[in-house]
Amino acid sequence: MAAASGPEKVKLWDPLLRGFHWLLAFFVVAAWCLGQFGPLIMTLHFWCGYMVIALLAFRLVWGFVGPPSARFSSFLHGPSATLGYMRGLSSREPSHWPGHNPLGGLSVIAMIAALVAQVSTGLIADPDDFVNVGPLASSVSRAASTKAVGWHHFGATVILILVLLHLAMILYYRLWKREDLVKPMITGWKDVRRD
């Protein structure tokens, strides 16, 4: 519940984290679209993948040394906090959670893990076309590089599901809980409850 005086507007998301978020969204969507509908020679898909690797490397470092709201320790909560948050999820009241709520924190970890797996399989995949071979395919066994192709296709589906869930929750918060989660990721400012 928000304090009687209402939520306080605080500068929550730093510019680097916001830039990371929007760049990651752009390059993941571009890589996914190029992988599904792109040309037969996947050079642009590869470059989008390299950008995702660079962005993930930044986020992993920033999760330990960035401002408090960017650190993994600020949004990884135990089971009791997560279950407690889930009990109030159907409430029509905005949560005004200070940072990522417990479910949002889990979704960040799920997305990072899925993207790390995706770029890893892309780096070692060898689809037998002699053109779109991952740059590290020769450093693993033939069986592994062939299997990586199937895992990479599967990973694309997992990432699509995670992105759609992310967008659905943003809509849910906006329409049901009357809480705008997009504007704070643009401006950095968010209404936060202070207990």
QUIUR-V204556 format. One record per helix or strand of 3 or more residues. SS is the DSSP state (h for helix, s for strand). FROM is the first residue (numbers start at 1). LEN is the number of residues. If there is no record, write none. Layout:
SS,FROM,LEN
SS,FROM,LEN
This chain:
s,8,4
h,15,23
h,43,23
h,68,3
h,72,4
h,79,9
h,102,23
h,137,3
h,142,34
h,182,6
s,189,4
